[in-house]
Amino acid sequence: MVSKPKNMKLNESSVHYADIQVFTKSRERSAEEVKNLQSQNATEYATLNFPRAHLKYDNKNGTLV
Protein backbone atom coordinates (compact mmCIF):
# COMPACT_ATOMS: atom_id res chain seq x y z
CA MET A 1 0.00 0.00 0.00
CA VAL A 2 1.28 3.47 -0.80
CA SER A 3 1.70 5.83 2.14
CA LYS A 4 -1.04 8.43 2.34
CA PRO A 5 -1.01 11.99 3.59
CA LYS A 6 -1.76 12.23 7.33
CA ASN A 7 -4.95 14.25 6.86
CA MET A 8 -6.44 11.70 4.43
CA LYS A 9 -8.74 9.01 5.88
CA LEU A 10 -8.29 5.44 4.70
CA ASN A 11 -11.22 4.26 2.65
CA GLU A 12 -11.35 0.49 2.07
CA SER A 13 -12.47 1.02 -1.52
CA SER A 14 -9.26 2.94 -2.19
CA VAL A 15 -7.06 -0.02 -1.18
CA HIS A 16 -5.95 -2.14 -4.11
CA TYR A 17 -4.12 -5.44 -4.04
CA ALA A 18 -2.09 -7.03 -6.79
CA ASP A 19 -0.63 -10.45 -7.41
CA ILE A 20 2.84 -9.68 -8.74
CA GLN A 21 4.98 -12.26 -10.47
CA VAL A 22 8.52 -11.56 -11.59
CA PHE A 23 9.83 -13.44 -14.58
CA THR A 24 13.45 -13.50 -15.59
CA LYS A 25 14.92 -14.77 -18.79
CA SER A 26 16.35 -18.17 -18.00
CA ARG A 27 19.72 -19.05 -19.37
CA GLU A 28 20.13 -21.93 -21.77
CA ARG A 29 20.81 -25.24 -20.06
CA SER A 30 22.29 -28.45 -21.32
CA ALA A 31 20.14 -31.57 -21.54
CA GLU A 32 22.05 -33.00 -18.59
CA GLU A 33 21.32 -29.91 -16.44
CA VAL A 34 17.62 -30.02 -17.36
CA LYS A 35 17.42 -33.73 -16.55
CA ASN A 36 19.14 -33.13 -13.20
CA LEU A 37 16.78 -30.25 -12.30
CA GLN A 38 13.74 -32.33 -13.26
CA SER A 39 14.88 -35.24 -11.10
CA GLN A 40 15.44 -32.89 -8.14
CA ASN A 41 11.87 -31.56 -8.45
CA ALA A 42 10.22 -34.88 -9.29
CA THR A 43 7.47 -36.30 -7.11
CA GLU A 44 8.38 -39.68 -5.71
CA TYR A 45 5.79 -42.40 -5.22
CA ALA A 46 6.00 -45.59 -3.23
CA THR A 47 3.77 -48.62 -2.80
CA LEU A 48 3.67 -50.06 0.69
CA ASN A 49 2.70 -53.69 1.15
CA PHE A 50 1.74 -54.69 4.67
CA PRO A 51 1.37 -58.37 5.55
CA ARG A 52 -2.21 -59.43 6.07
CA ALA A 53 -3.12 -60.23 9.63
CA HIS A 54 -4.60 -63.67 10.23
CA LEU A 55 -7.51 -62.90 12.51
CA LYS A 56 -9.29 -65.55 14.47
CA TYR A 57 -12.57 -65.27 16.29
CA ASP A 58 -12.35 -65.86 20.02
CA ASN A 59 -15.65 -67.51 21.01
CA LYS A 60 -14.94 -66.99 24.69
CA ASN A 61 -14.57 -63.19 24.47
CA GLY A 62 -16.54 -62.65 21.28
CA THR A 63 -13.65 -60.72 19.71
CA LEU A 64 -11.15 -61.02 16.90
CA VAL A 65 -7.63 -61.90 18.02
PDB file of N, CA, C and O in Angstrom:
ATOM      1  N   MET A   1       0.850  -1.165   0.000  1.00  0.00           N
ATOM      2  CA  MET A   1       0.000   0.000   0.000  1.00  0.00           C
ATOM      3  C   MET A   1       0.896   1.229   0.000  1.00  0.00           C
ATOM      4  O   MET A   1       1.929   1.245   0.669  1.00  0.00           O
ATOM      5  N   VAL A   2       0.519   2.227  -0.724  1.00  0.00           N
ATOM      6  CA  VAL A   2       1.282   3.473  -0.799  1.00  0.00           C
ATOM      7  C   VAL A   2       0.953   4.312   0.414  1.00  0.00           C
ATOM      8  O   VAL A   2      -0.198   4.358   0.850  1.00  0.00           O
ATOM      9  N   SER A   3       1.968   4.986   0.969  1.00  0.00           N
ATOM     10  CA  SER A   3       1.701   5.827   2.135  1.00  0.00           C
ATOM     11  C   SER A   3       0.802   6.987   1.722  1.00  0.00           C
ATOM     12  O   SER A   3       0.898   7.503   0.609  1.00  0.00           O
ATOM     13  N   LYS A   4      -0.065   7.381   2.637  1.00  0.00           N
ATOM     14  CA  LYS A   4      -1.038   8.435   2.339  1.00  0.00           C
ATOM     15  C   LYS A   4      -0.741   9.659   3.194  1.00  0.00           C
ATOM     16  O   LYS A   4      -0.116   9.546   4.249  1.00  0.00           O
ATOM     17  N   PRO A   5      -1.175  10.795   2.754  1.00  0.00           N
ATOM     18  CA  PRO A   5      -1.005  11.994   3.588  1.00  0.00           C
ATOM     19  C   PRO A   5      -1.722  11.809   4.918  1.00  0.00           C
ATOM     20  O   PRO A   5      -2.736  11.113   4.980  1.00  0.00           O
ATOM     21  N   LYS A   6      -1.210  12.422   5.984  1.00  0.00           N
ATOM     22  CA  LYS A   6      -1.756  12.231   7.332  1.00  0.00           C
ATOM     23  C   LYS A   6      -3.199  12.698   7.462  1.00  0.00           C
ATOM     24  O   LYS A   6      -3.957  12.126   8.246  1.00  0.00           O
ATOM     25  N   ASN A   7      -3.594  13.716   6.720  1.00  0.00           N
ATOM     26  CA  ASN A   7      -4.955  14.245   6.858  1.00  0.00           C
ATOM     27  C   ASN A   7      -5.974  13.462   6.030  1.00  0.00           C
ATOM     28  O   ASN A   7      -7.166  13.764   6.088  1.00  0.00           O
ATOM     29  N   MET A   8      -5.540  12.479   5.274  1.00  0.00           N
ATOM     30  CA  MET A   8      -6.442  11.697   4.431  1.00  0.00           C
ATOM     31  C   MET A   8      -6.892  10.443   5.173  1.00  0.00           C
ATOM     32  O   MET A   8      -6.062   9.698   5.693  1.00  0.00           O
ATOM     33  N   LYS A   9      -8.206  10.206   5.226  1.00  0.00           N
ATOM     34  CA  LYS A   9      -8.738   9.011   5.877  1.00  0.00           C
ATOM     35  C   LYS A   9      -8.643   7.826   4.921  1.00  0.00           C
ATOM     36  O   LYS A   9      -8.791   7.968   3.707  1.00  0.00           O
ATOM     37  N   LEU A  10      -8.391   6.652   5.503  1.00  0.00           N
ATOM     38  CA  LEU A  10      -8.286   5.439   4.702  1.00  0.00           C
ATOM     39  C   LEU A  10      -9.679   4.925   4.368  1.00  0.00           C
ATOM     40  O   LEU A  10     -10.483   4.664   5.263  1.00  0.00           O
ATOM     41  N   ASN A  11      -9.953   4.786   3.114  1.00  0.00           N
ATOM     42  CA  ASN A  11     -11.222   4.256   2.648  1.00  0.00           C
ATOM     43  C   ASN A  11     -10.928   2.883   2.050  1.00  0.00           C
ATOM     44  O   ASN A  11     -10.086   2.760   1.160  1.00  0.00           O
ATOM     45  N   GLU A  12     -11.616   1.854   2.535  1.00  0.00           N
ATOM     46  CA  GLU A  12     -11.347   0.493   2.073  1.00  0.00           C
ATOM     47  C   GLU A  12     -11.440   0.377   0.554  1.00  0.00           C
ATOM     48  O   GLU A  12     -10.700  -0.402  -0.048  1.00  0.00           O
ATOM     49  N   SER A  13     -12.326   1.129  -0.069  1.00  0.00           N
ATOM     50  CA  SER A  13     -12.467   1.025  -1.521  1.00  0.00           C
ATOM     51  C   SER A  13     -11.270   1.618  -2.253  1.00  0.00           C
ATOM     52  O   SER A  13     -11.107   1.401  -3.454  1.00  0.00           O
ATOM     53  N   SER A  14     -10.434   2.362  -1.540  1.00  0.00           N
ATOM     54  CA  SER A  14      -9.257   2.942  -2.193  1.00  0.00           C
ATOM     55  C   SER A  14      -8.032   2.045  -2.058  1.00  0.00           C
ATOM     56  O   SER A  14      -6.968   2.363  -2.588  1.00  0.00           O
ATOM     57  N   VAL A  15      -8.176   0.913  -1.343  1.00  0.00           N
ATOM     58  CA  VAL A  15      -7.064  -0.015  -1.177  1.00  0.00           C
ATOM     59  C   VAL A  15      -7.123  -1.033  -2.314  1.00  0.00           C
ATOM     60  O   VAL A  15      -8.161  -1.648  -2.557  1.00  0.00           O
ATOM     61  N   HIS A  16      -6.009  -1.201  -2.998  1.00  0.00           N
ATOM     62  CA  HIS A  16      -5.947  -2.142  -4.114  1.00  0.00           C
ATOM     63  C   HIS A  16      -4.837  -3.141  -3.855  1.00  0.00           C
ATOM     64  O   HIS A  16      -3.773  -2.787  -3.348  1.00  0.00           O
ATOM     65  N   TYR A  17      -5.090  -4.377  -4.203  1.00  0.00           N
ATOM     66  CA  TYR A  17      -4.117  -5.442  -4.038  1.00  0.00           C
ATOM     67  C   TYR A  17      -3.743  -5.973  -5.415  1.00  0.00           C
ATOM     68  O   TYR A  17      -4.534  -5.920  -6.357  1.00  0.00           O
ATOM     69  N   ALA A  18      -2.537  -6.478  -5.510  1.00  0.00           N
ATOM     70  CA  ALA A  18      -2.089  -7.028  -6.789  1.00  0.00           C
ATOM     71  C   ALA A  18      -1.282  -8.290  -6.544  1.00  0.00           C
ATOM     72  O   ALA A  18      -0.530  -8.389  -5.574  1.00  0.00           O
ATOM     73  N   ASP A  19      -1.447  -9.234  -7.422  1.00  0.00           N
ATOM     74  CA  ASP A  19      -0.634 -10.447  -7.412  1.00  0.00           C
ATOM     75  C   ASP A  19       0.494 -10.197  -8.402  1.00  0.00           C
ATOM     76  O   ASP A  19       0.265 -10.148  -9.610  1.00  0.00           O
ATOM     77  N   ILE A  20       1.707 -10.040  -7.894  1.00  0.00           N
ATOM     78  CA  ILE A  20       2.837  -9.675  -8.743  1.00  0.00           C
ATOM     79  C   ILE A  20       3.749 -10.875  -8.922  1.00  0.00           C
ATOM     80  O   ILE A  20       4.167 -11.502  -7.949  1.00  0.00           O
ATOM     81  N   GLN A  21       4.050 -11.183 -10.155  1.00  0.00           N
ATOM     82  CA  GLN A  21       4.977 -12.263 -10.473  1.00  0.00           C
ATOM     83  C   GLN A  21       6.127 -11.672 -11.271  1.00  0.00           C
ATOM     84  O   GLN A  21       5.920 -10.886 -12.197  1.00  0.00           O
ATOM     85  N   VAL A  22       7.335 -12.059 -10.902  1.00  0.00           N
ATOM     86  CA  VAL A  22       8.519 -11.555 -11.592  1.00  0.00           C
ATOM     87  C   VAL A  22       9.104 -12.690 -12.418  1.00  0.00           C
ATOM     88  O   VAL A  22       9.408 -13.763 -11.897  1.00  0.00           O
ATOM     89  N   PHE A  23       9.252 -12.444 -13.683  1.00  0.00           N
ATOM     90  CA  PHE A  23       9.830 -13.436 -14.582  1.00  0.00           C
ATOM     91  C   PHE A  23      11.188 -12.945 -15.052  1.00  0.00           C
ATOM     92  O   PHE A  23      11.360 -11.774 -15.391  1.00  0.00           O
ATOM     93  N   THR A  24      12.131 -13.841 -15.066  1.00  0.00           N
ATOM     94  CA  THR A  24      13.449 -13.498 -15.588  1.00  0.00           C
ATOM     95  C   THR A  24      13.752 -14.433 -16.747  1.00  0.00           C
ATOM     96  O   THR A  24      13.273 -15.566 -16.800  1.00  0.00           O
ATOM     97  N   LYS A  25      14.540 -13.944 -17.649  1.00  0.00           N
ATOM     98  CA  LYS A  25      14.916 -14.771 -18.789  1.00  0.00           C
ATOM     99  C   LYS A  25      15.871 -15.840 -18.286  1.00  0.00           C
ATOM    100  O   LYS A  25      16.929 -15.535 -17.735  1.00  0.00           O
ATOM    101  N   SER A  26      15.490 -17.088 -18.481  1.00  0.00           N
ATOM    102  CA  SER A  26      16.347 -18.172 -18.002  1.00  0.00           C
ATOM    103  C   SER A  26      17.456 -18.414 -19.018  1.00  0.00           C
ATOM    104  O   SER A  26      17.279 -18.268 -20.227  1.00  0.00           O
ATOM    105  N   ARG A  27      18.582 -18.781 -18.482  1.00  0.00           N
ATOM    106  CA  ARG A  27      19.717 -19.051 -19.372  1.00  0.00           C
ATOM    107  C   ARG A  27      19.538 -20.421 -20.009  1.00  0.00           C
ATOM    108  O   ARG A  27      18.797 -21.263 -19.502  1.00  0.00           O
ATOM    109  N   GLU A  28      20.212 -20.629 -21.100  1.00  0.00           N
ATOM    110  CA  GLU A  28      20.129 -21.925 -21.768  1.00  0.00           C
ATOM    111  C   GLU A  28      20.845 -22.966 -20.926  1.00  0.00           C
ATOM    112  O   GLU A  28      21.909 -22.710 -20.363  1.00  0.00           O
ATOM    113  N   ARG A  29      20.239 -24.151 -20.850  1.00  0.00           N
ATOM    114  CA  ARG A  29      20.810 -25.241 -20.061  1.00  0.00           C
ATOM    115  C   ARG A  29      21.045 -26.443 -20.960  1.00  0.00           C
ATOM    116  O   ARG A  29      20.356 -26.649 -21.960  1.00  0.00           O
ATOM    117  N   SER A  30      22.026 -27.217 -20.577  1.00  0.00           N
ATOM    118  CA  SER A  30      22.293 -28.446 -21.323  1.00  0.00           C
ATOM    119  C   SER A  30      21.227 -29.478 -20.968  1.00  0.00           C
ATOM    120  O   SER A  30      20.525 -29.343 -19.966  1.00  0.00           O
ATOM    121  N   ALA A  31      21.118 -30.500 -21.797  1.00  0.00           N
ATOM    122  CA  ALA A  31      20.140 -31.566 -21.543  1.00  0.00           C
ATOM    123  C   ALA A  31      20.418 -32.233 -20.207  1.00  0.00           C
ATOM    124  O   ALA A  31      19.488 -32.617 -19.498  1.00  0.00           O
ATOM    125  N   GLU A  32      21.684 -32.372 -19.862  1.00  0.00           N
ATOM    126  CA  GLU A  32      22.049 -32.998 -18.586  1.00  0.00           C
ATOM    127  C   GLU A  32      21.591 -32.138 -17.406  1.00  0.00           C
ATOM    128  O   GLU A  32      21.091 -32.663 -16.412  1.00  0.00           O
ATOM    129  N   GLU A  33      21.762 -30.808 -17.516  1.00  0.00           N
ATOM    130  CA  GLU A  33      21.317 -29.911 -16.442  1.00  0.00           C
ATOM    131  C   GLU A  33      19.802 -29.959 -16.286  1.00  0.00           C
ATOM    132  O   GLU A  33      19.289 -29.990 -15.168  1.00  0.00           O
ATOM    133  N   VAL A  34      19.087 -29.967 -17.409  1.00  0.00           N
ATOM    134  CA  VAL A  34      17.621 -30.022 -17.363  1.00  0.00           C
ATOM    135  C   VAL A  34      17.166 -31.322 -16.720  1.00  0.00           C
ATOM    136  O   VAL A  34      16.268 -31.320 -15.878  1.00  0.00           O
ATOM    137  N   LYS A  35      17.777 -32.426 -17.111  1.00  0.00           N
ATOM    138  CA  LYS A  35      17.415 -33.733 -16.550  1.00  0.00           C
ATOM    139  C   LYS A  35      17.677 -33.756 -15.045  1.00  0.00           C
ATOM    140  O   LYS A  35      16.872 -34.288 -14.280  1.00  0.00           O
ATOM    141  N   ASN A  36      18.799 -33.180 -14.621  1.00  0.00           N
ATOM    142  CA  ASN A  36      19.143 -33.126 -13.202  1.00  0.00           C
ATOM    143  C   ASN A  36      18.131 -32.281 -12.429  1.00  0.00           C
ATOM    144  O   ASN A  36      17.684 -32.682 -11.355  1.00  0.00           O
ATOM    145  N   LEU A  37      17.764 -31.111 -12.970  1.00  0.00           N
ATOM    146  CA  LEU A  37      16.781 -30.249 -12.305  1.00  0.00           C
ATOM    147  C   LEU A  37      15.423 -30.938 -12.211  1.00  0.00           C
ATOM    148  O   LEU A  37      14.742 -30.839 -11.191  1.00  0.00           O
ATOM    149  N   GLN A  38      15.031 -31.634 -13.273  1.00  0.00           N
ATOM    150  CA  GLN A  38      13.742 -32.334 -13.261  1.00  0.00           C
ATOM    151  C   GLN A  38      13.731 -33.441 -12.217  1.00  0.00           C
ATOM    152  O   GLN A  38      12.726 -33.645 -11.535  1.00  0.00           O
ATOM    153  N   SER A  39      14.841 -34.154 -12.091  1.00  0.00           N
ATOM    154  CA  SER A  39      14.883 -35.240 -11.104  1.00  0.00           C
ATOM    155  C   SER A  39      14.880 -34.691  -9.682  1.00  0.00           C
ATOM    156  O   SER A  39      14.365 -35.342  -8.773  1.00  0.00           O
ATOM    157  N   GLN A  40      15.448 -33.504  -9.474  1.00  0.00           N
ATOM    158  CA  GLN A  40      15.438 -32.892  -8.139  1.00  0.00           C
ATOM    159  C   GLN A  40      14.033 -32.464  -7.745  1.00  0.00           C
ATOM    160  O   GLN A  40      13.685 -32.501  -6.565  1.00  0.00           O
ATOM    161  N   ASN A  41      13.217 -32.054  -8.724  1.00  0.00           N
ATOM    162  CA  ASN A  41      11.870 -31.559  -8.446  1.00  0.00           C
ATOM    163  C   ASN A  41      10.794 -32.615  -8.651  1.00  0.00           C
ATOM    164  O   ASN A  41       9.606 -32.322  -8.515  1.00  0.00           O
ATOM    165  N   ALA A  42      11.190 -33.825  -8.973  1.00  0.00           N
ATOM    166  CA  ALA A  42      10.221 -34.875  -9.285  1.00  0.00           C
ATOM    167  C   ALA A  42       9.501 -35.349  -8.024  1.00  0.00           C
ATOM    168  O   ALA A  42      10.073 -35.382  -6.935  1.00  0.00           O
ATOM    169  N   THR A  43       8.244 -35.712  -8.198  1.00  0.00           N
ATOM    170  CA  THR A  43       7.470 -36.300  -7.114  1.00  0.00           C
ATOM    171  C   THR A  43       7.794 -37.784  -7.049  1.00  0.00           C
ATOM    172  O   THR A  43       7.799 -38.474  -8.069  1.00  0.00           O
ATOM    173  N   GLU A  44       8.059 -38.261  -5.867  1.00  0.00           N
ATOM    174  CA  GLU A  44       8.377 -39.678  -5.706  1.00  0.00           C
ATOM    175  C   GLU A  44       7.170 -40.409  -5.134  1.00  0.00           C
ATOM    176  O   GLU A  44       6.497 -39.912  -4.230  1.00  0.00           O
ATOM    177  N   TYR A  45       6.911 -41.582  -5.668  1.00  0.00           N
ATOM    178  CA  TYR A  45       5.792 -42.397  -5.218  1.00  0.00           C
ATOM    179  C   TYR A  45       6.323 -43.726  -4.701  1.00  0.00           C
ATOM    180  O   TYR A  45       7.359 -44.217  -5.151  1.00  0.00           O
ATOM    181  N   ALA A  46       5.608 -44.290  -3.764  1.00  0.00           N
ATOM    182  CA  ALA A  46       6.000 -45.591  -3.227  1.00  0.00           C
ATOM    183  C   ALA A  46       4.739 -46.408  -2.971  1.00  0.00           C
ATOM    184  O   ALA A  46       3.687 -45.863  -2.636  1.00  0.00           O
ATOM    185  N   THR A  47       4.861 -47.707  -3.133  1.00  0.00           N
ATOM    186  CA  THR A  47       3.773 -48.625  -2.803  1.00  0.00           C
ATOM    187  C   THR A  47       4.194 -49.407  -1.576  1.00  0.00           C
ATOM    188  O   THR A  47       5.246 -50.046  -1.564  1.00  0.00           O
ATOM    189  N   LEU A  48       3.370 -49.352  -0.550  1.00  0.00           N
ATOM    190  CA  LEU A  48       3.669 -50.061   0.691  1.00  0.00           C
ATOM    191  C   LEU A  48       2.802 -51.310   0.762  1.00  0.00           C
ATOM    192  O   LEU A  48       1.585 -51.243   0.591  1.00  0.00           O
ATOM    193  N   ASN A  49       3.429 -52.428   1.011  1.00  0.00           N
ATOM    194  CA  ASN A  49       2.700 -53.689   1.153  1.00  0.00           C
ATOM    195  C   ASN A  49       2.847 -54.180   2.587  1.00  0.00           C
ATOM    196  O   ASN A  49       3.943 -54.518   3.035  1.00  0.00           O
ATOM    197  N   PHE A  50       1.735 -54.211   3.291  1.00  0.00           N
ATOM    198  CA  PHE A  50       1.738 -54.688   4.667  1.00  0.00           C
ATOM    199  C   PHE A  50       1.231 -56.128   4.686  1.00  0.00           C
ATOM    200  O   PHE A  50       0.275 -56.455   3.982  1.00  0.00           O
ATOM    201  N   PRO A  51       1.854 -56.981   5.475  1.00  0.00           N
ATOM    202  CA  PRO A  51       1.373 -58.367   5.545  1.00  0.00           C
ATOM    203  C   PRO A  51      -0.041 -58.410   6.125  1.00  0.00           C
ATOM    204  O   PRO A  51      -0.388 -57.656   7.034  1.00  0.00           O
ATOM    205  N   ARG A  52      -0.839 -59.314   5.571  1.00  0.00           N
ATOM    206  CA  ARG A  52      -2.212 -59.432   6.069  1.00  0.00           C
ATOM    207  C   ARG A  52      -2.214 -60.145   7.405  1.00  0.00           C
ATOM    208  O   ARG A  52      -1.529 -61.149   7.599  1.00  0.00           O
ATOM    209  N   ALA A  53      -2.991 -59.608   8.311  1.00  0.00           N
ATOM    210  CA  ALA A  53      -3.116 -60.230   9.631  1.00  0.00           C
ATOM    211  C   ALA A  53      -4.070 -61.416   9.524  1.00  0.00           C
ATOM    212  O   ALA A  53      -5.090 -61.343   8.838  1.00  0.00           O
ATOM    213  N   HIS A  54      -3.736 -62.489  10.196  1.00  0.00           N
ATOM    214  CA  HIS A  54      -4.599 -63.667  10.230  1.00  0.00           C
ATOM    215  C   HIS A  54      -5.423 -63.584  11.508  1.00  0.00           C
ATOM    216  O   HIS A  54      -4.968 -63.951  12.592  1.00  0.00           O
ATOM    217  N   LEU A  55      -6.645 -63.091  11.348  1.00  0.00           N
ATOM    218  CA  LEU A  55      -7.509 -62.903  12.506  1.00  0.00           C
ATOM    219  C   LEU A  55      -8.311 -64.168  12.787  1.00  0.00           C
ATOM    220  O   LEU A  55      -8.755 -64.870  11.879  1.00  0.00           O
ATOM    221  N   LYS A  56      -8.473 -64.421  14.043  1.00  0.00           N
ATOM    222  CA  LYS A  56      -9.292 -65.555  14.474  1.00  0.00           C
ATOM    223  C   LYS A  56     -10.343 -65.031  15.436  1.00  0.00           C
ATOM    224  O   LYS A  56     -10.112 -64.081  16.185  1.00  0.00           O
ATOM    225  N   TYR A  57     -11.487 -65.665  15.398  1.00  0.00           N
ATOM    226  CA  TYR A  57     -12.569 -65.266  16.286  1.00  0.00           C
ATOM    227  C   TYR A  57     -12.439 -66.017  17.600  1.00  0.00           C
ATOM    228  O   TYR A  57     -12.348 -67.244  17.626  1.00  0.00           O
ATOM    229  N   ASP A  58     -12.431 -65.266  18.682  1.00  0.00           N
ATOM    230  CA  ASP A  58     -12.350 -65.856  20.023  1.00  0.00           C
ATOM    231  C   ASP A  58     -13.782 -66.006  20.540  1.00  0.00           C
ATOM    232  O   ASP A  58     -14.423 -65.024  20.915  1.00  0.00           O
ATOM    233  N   ASN A  59     -14.274 -67.251  20.555  1.00  0.00           N
ATOM    234  CA  ASN A  59     -15.648 -67.513  21.007  1.00  0.00           C
ATOM    235  C   ASN A  59     -15.849 -67.127  22.458  1.00  0.00           C
ATOM    236  O   ASN A  59     -16.939 -66.706  22.844  1.00  0.00           O
ATOM    237  N   LYS A  60     -14.817 -67.266  23.261  1.00  0.00           N
ATOM    238  CA  LYS A  60     -14.937 -66.990  24.691  1.00  0.00           C
ATOM    239  C   LYS A  60     -15.205 -65.506  24.942  1.00  0.00           C
ATOM    240  O   LYS A  60     -16.091 -65.149  25.719  1.00  0.00           O
ATOM    241  N   ASN A  61     -14.421 -64.638  24.268  1.00  0.00           N
ATOM    242  CA  ASN A  61     -14.568 -63.188  24.471  1.00  0.00           C
ATOM    243  C   ASN A  61     -15.455 -62.526  23.419  1.00  0.00           C
ATOM    244  O   ASN A  61     -15.884 -61.385  23.594  1.00  0.00           O
ATOM    245  N   GLY A  62     -15.725 -63.232  22.342  1.00  0.00           N
ATOM    246  CA  GLY A  62     -16.536 -62.645  21.275  1.00  0.00           C
ATOM    247  C   GLY A  62     -15.793 -61.564  20.505  1.00  0.00           C
ATOM    248  O   GLY A  62     -16.396 -60.605  20.024  1.00  0.00           O
ATOM    249  N   THR A  63     -14.468 -61.727  20.393  1.00  0.00           N
ATOM    250  CA  THR A  63     -13.655 -60.717  19.707  1.00  0.00           C
ATOM    251  C   THR A  63     -12.732 -61.373  18.692  1.00  0.00           C
ATOM    252  O   THR A  63     -12.537 -62.588  18.699  1.00  0.00           O
ATOM    253  N   LEU A  64     -12.174 -60.554  17.830  1.00  0.00           N
ATOM    254  CA  LEU A  64     -11.151 -61.023  16.902  1.00  0.00           C
ATOM    255  C   LEU A  64      -9.799 -60.897  17.574  1.00  0.00           C
ATOM    256  O   LEU A  64      -9.501 -59.883  18.206  1.00  0.00           O
ATOM    257  N   VAL A  65      -8.981 -61.929  17.436  1.00  0.00           N
ATOM    258  CA  VAL A  65      -7.631 -61.901  18.020  1.00  0.00           C
ATOM    259  C   VAL A  65      -6.606 -62.237  16.961  1.00  0.00           C
ATOM    260  O   VAL A  65      -5.409 -62.267  17.248  1.00  0.00           O
TER     261      VAL A  65
END
